[in-house]
Amino acid sequence: MSTVVSKQEAHKLIDQLPIDATWEDLMREIYVRAVIEKGLEDSRSGRTKDVSEIRAKYGLTE
């Protein structure tokens, strides 16, 4: 599901980039923002797993 982004939010993201930013820099920032937004939505919707469950799945200790 895509999240609606206002032009103001897009401009703010672009304005925070350094003056010599590349298209790749911009695409990375957009990607990171989208992943964070998806994670927050998952968290709000209860689509999360306990850390101990993930550690057990991958055989990690605390």
Protein Blocks (a to p, Z undefined) as FASTA:
>chain_A
ZZdddfklmmmmmmmpcfkbcfklmmmmmmmmmmmmmmmmmmmnopacdfklmmmmnopa
ZZ
